[in-house]
Amino acid sequence: MKKVLCTKKIITFIMVVSMLVSLLPVSFVVNAADAADPLSAPGNDDWLHVKGNKILDKDGKEVWLTGTNWFGFNTGSGVFDGVWSCNMKAAFKNMADRGINFLRIPMSVQIINEWAAGIYPKSQVNDFVNPELKGKNSLELFDIALSNCKEYGIKVMVDIHSAPSAAMGHTIPLWYDGSFTTEDFYKSLEWIAKRYKNDDTILAIDLKNEPHGNPNQSAEFAKWDNSKDKTNWKYVAEEAGKKVLAINPNLLIMVEGVEAYPKPDYDYTAKDAWGAESKYYFTWWGGSLRGVKDYPVDLGAGNSQLVYSPHDYGPLVYQQKWFYEGFTKETLYNDCWRDNWAFINEENIAPLLMGEWGGFMDGGPNEKWMEALRDFMIENKIHHTFWCYNANSGDTGGLVTHDFITWDEEKYALLKPALWQNKAGKFVGLDHQVPLGANGISLSQYNDGPIVSTSPSTSKPTPTSTKPSNTPTPTVPTSGAGNKASGYVKPDFTDTALKNGFKVEVTGQSSSSTTSDSKGYFEIGNILKALDSYSIKISKAGYVSRTISHISNAANTVISSQAEPLALFAGDLNGDNSINMSDILLLAKSFNATKESSNYDDINDLNGDGSINMNDVMIVAKNFNKTSADY
C-alpha cells in the first residue's frame, strides 16, 4: 500500500508540474518535435556536414576522421570479436590513447532487426575479464560500447556489413539474399537512425559494405547506373540515404562503390568473350566509384551529408594487375586510384573516406602498398578507417595480437602518421568537449589554439635573504606567468544569494580553476600565454553548465561584471546538461522533504531554503527543456 501511495504522489506531482509548464510563456517551452532534435539535445554539438571535398564541424571548421574497424556484431558473436579474451572498456581506452578518433563497427541486418523485435542473440563475452558485462544482452553490450566510446572521445560509424549474421556474410554480393529483403535492409537502417538520433557518438552510417559481383559470372550483381533496378546500388543507396536522413538529418551517409563498371559504349548487359579485352573495369569489392562521374548519388538536401567510401587492399589479399614489379605510389594512382575514386576528391565533388585498408607486415610489396596509400591519404587529407583492430582477420591480421589487447607496435607505427595530430603531436578527437584518450585533445581545444607542453624549469632557485627588511618586496612576474580572467556568476532565478561554489575552469588546462565566492566573483590566473585564445567552463551541481569560448588571451580579461553577471540555469538535477522530465522525477522523489528528512537532497533544494517544495518546482518549470545551447 505504501508503494501505491508513493506512486500516486509522484503521478500527481508530475501532473502539477505539467500544468505549470503549460502556463508558462511560449518562450519557456520547447515544442516536443524540437526537443527530439539531436541538435537541441545536451552535448549533441558534434554533428558533421560536408562542403565540397571537406567534412566540417558545426562551426564550419575542417575535421579529419582517422580510425579503425572492430568487427563481431556482424559475425554471430553478438559482441565485438575478442571480448572473449580482452576487457572491452580497456580496449577502447587503448584505442583512444593511441589516437583512434573514429571507429567503424560492422553489423548485420539480421542482428539489428532482431533487436528491433526484442530478440537478443547470445554474446560471446568472457565474464571473468569483463565482470561489468556479465548478464548483459547483445543490445545492452552495444550501448555500453557506445558509452565507453563517448567517455574516451571516440566517435562511431555503423556499417551494415552483411544481411545475415555470419563470418562469411560479407561475401554475399548484395544487400539482400534468400532470407533478407531490401525492405529488411531499409528497416535496419531506419531503426538504428531512430534509436540513436539524439546521440552524436554515432556520427555516420556506412549504408552497405562492399556491394559487388562480376557481370560475367553472377546472375545478380551490384551495378551502378541510372535505372531503378533492384540490383542498382546507386538507386538503392539514394533510397536508403533519404530514409535515414528523414529520421536524423545530421548523420553522415557513406556510400561505397561496386566491383565492376562498364567501359565506354557498353552497359551491364555486356558479356566478355574468352581471350578478348574485358568490357568492364574491375577493382576491389566496393572499390569502384567510376559511376559517380556519370551518375552521382543524389540525396537532395541531404547531399550536405554525402561521403563516398571506397575500399583498397594490397597484393596479399589479391594480386591485382597494378601490383607489378616496381610499382610505386604514382603508378598505383595512375593505374587504380585516380579513376576509381581519387577524382572525387580532386574535382571537389565530395569527401572520401577509405573505409577499409590494411594488411600484414611482410617487409615487401604489401607493406610497400600500405605505405604508399597511407602517404597519399595524408597528402590529400582523405578520411579513413584501418582494417582492422581484430587479430582474427584472416587475410590482413589486426592492430592487436590474439589476446586482443597487446598492440602490434610495428603495424601501429605504420598507421600512426595517418592519425590526426596537432603540431605538438597531440591526437585530435572529434568531440568538442571530451579529449581523445590520455594523449589527445578535444576538438574545441584544437580549434581554440595550440596545446603547448611546458617543460620543467631548469633555473636555479633564488636565495632567500636572512636579513629583515621594512621595505615591501614587489611581485615580479616570472617569464612563465600567464594572463588572468575574472568575472561574476549567479543563479538565473535570484540576484541576492547562492552565488558561491560555482566551479570555473579553463578547458584543457587542469591547473587553472577556481570557485566563485559569496558575491559570485571568480578569478583565474596563470593562463598559458602561448594560447591565442581559450574557453572557460562554469558548472555547479543542479545547474546547466555554461562554456564561454574564443576568449582572447592577448591580456587579462574581465568576462562579466557585478552589475551584469553570467547567469546559469537552475534545475539540472541529474547533471546531464538538460532540464527535462528526468529532473522532475528526481524532484518528485524528495518533494516536501526538509533537512531532517531521510530523502532530503540538497541539490534538489534549488533555492536553499531547507525544504524541497513548490518554490523549487517553479524554478524547474521556468527552465524546462533548457540546455547548454540556450545560453
Buried (B, 14 or more C-beta within 10 A) or exposed (E): EEEEEEEEBBEEBBEBBBEBBEEBEEEBBBEEEEBEBBBBBBBBBBBBBBEEBBBBBBEEEEBBBBBBBBBBBBBBBBBBBBBBBBBBBBBBBBBBBBBBBBBBBBBBBBBBBBBBEEEBBEBBBBEEBBEEBEEBBBBBBBBBBBBBBBBBBBBBBBBBBBBBBBBEBBEBBBBBBEEBBBEBBBBBBBBBBBBBBBBBBBBBBBBBBBBBBEBBEBEEBBBBBEBEEEBBBBBBBBBBBBBBBEBBBBBBBBBBBBBBBBEEEBEBEBEBEEEEEBBBBBBBBBBBBBBBEEBBBBBEEBBBBBBBBBBBBBBBBEEBEBBEEEBEBEBBBEBBBEBBBBBBBEEEBBBBBBBBBBBBBBEEBBBBBBEBBBEBBBEEBBBBBBBBBBBBBEEBBBBBEBEBBEBBEEBBEBBBEBBBBBEEEBBBBBBBBBBBBEBBBBBBBBBBBBBEEEEEEEEEEEEEEEEEEEEEEEEEEEEEBBBBBBBBBBBBBBEEEBBBEBBBBBBBBEEBBBEBBEEBBBBBBBBBBBBEEBBBBBBBEBBBBBBBBEBEBEEEBEBBEEEEBBBBBBBBBBBBBBBBEEBBBBBBBBBEBBEEEEEBBEBBBBBEEEBBBBEBBBBBBBBBBBBBBBB
